[in-house]
Amino acid sequence: MKKLFAIILALILALSLCACNAKPAETTAAATEALKSFTVTVIHADETEKVFTYETGEKILGDFLEAEGLIESEGADDGMFHTVDGEKADWNENQSYWSLYIGEEYAMTGIYATDITDGGSYKLVYTLG
């Protein structure tokens, strides 16, 4: 009986040591990035504004906002986003599109090429051609 108890105890200790040394199943680049806080202001066609505050370790603004569900590219392969906060802009319908601002400046990069900066502020503005 003592021998059986010793074997069971040894197995429990061995499993405990394995569990302590186990590495996480998968680490992502986002997990290693420092968290950044930033805001996104959405200005809709009717000029109402909504401010969203986020904190993330992600790097690219467009990828993050699409994963959060704030923007949708609707499967377009053109690097454009067409829907923001549930409102769609359609150039072919009324020459509307979503403008990206970094701070108060019109962005010179697309949303999928814009890095998220800590303390940054971004605007997505419904714009008529």
N, C-alpha and C positions, 0 to 999 in steps of 0.2 A: 504494500500500500504506500509506503514511504517513497519507494522507487517511482511509482506512477505519479505521485504528487510532485516529485522533483522534476520529472519529465514535462509535466503540464506547466509547471512554473517556468522552466527553461524555455518552453515554446512561447509562453506569454511574454517573457522578457525579450526574446529574439524578435517577435512581432512588434513589440513596442519600440525597439531600437530601429527597426526598418521604417516604421511610421515616422519616427523623429527625423530620419535622414532623407525621407522622400522629398523630391523636388516637386514644385507645382507642375501640373500637367502641361501648361503652356503659359509662357509669358509673352506679352505683346510689347511693341515699341511704346505704345501709349502708357503702359504701366510704368515704364522707366522715365517718361517725360515728367517734368515738374508740372503741377497743376497750374492752370492759368484761368483767371476770372475775366469775363468780358461781357459786354451787352450787345444785343442786336435789337435795333428799333425798326419795326415794320411800319411803313406808311402806306396805307391802303388807297385804292382809287377814290374813296369818299373822303380822303385826307385824315381819317382816324389813325391814331398811332397806338401801337402796342410795343412795350419794352419787355424783352426777354433777357434774363440774366443766367449765365451759364458758368460752369467751372469744369474744366477738362484737361486731360493730358494730351489730347489729340493735337495734331499739327496743322491740318488743312481745314479752313473754314467750311468750304462747301461739303466736304465729306462728312464733317461733324454735323452740320445742320440737316443734311439729308438723312443721316442715321437717326437724328432726333425727331424727324418728321416735320420740321418747320418748312423745309423746301422740298420740292419734287421736280425731278428732271423729266419725269414721265417717259423714261426709257430712251430719251433723246441721246444720240451719240455725238452731239455737237458741243458738249461742254457747257450747255446753257441750262438754266433752271427756269421753269415756266409757271410754277405754282408756289406761292408763299402764303403760309398761314391759311390755307384753304382757298385763296383767291388766285385765279388763273389770269395770266396776261397772254394775249395772242396777237402777235404782229399781223398775221394774215386777216384777222377779224377787224381790228380797229387800230392797228399800228401801236399796240401797247407792249411794254416789256418791263422787266424788273431791273432797276439800276442799283448798283452796289456802291456804297460810299464807305470809305475808311476814315473814321472821324468825320470831318466835314468836307473832305475832298472826294471827288468822283474817282473811283478806283481805276487804276491803269492796268490792273490785272483782273482776270476772271475769278469768280468765287472759288473755283477748284484749283486755283494757283495762288490763293491768298493765305498766308500763314496767320494763325491765331497768335495774337500777342497778349501778354498779361496786362490787364487794365485797359485793353483795347475797346473801342466802340465802333460798331458797324451799323450801317443803315441799308435797308432794302426798301426801295421806293418804287411804287407803281408809277410808271412813266408812259405818257402818250407821245408817240413819234415826234 
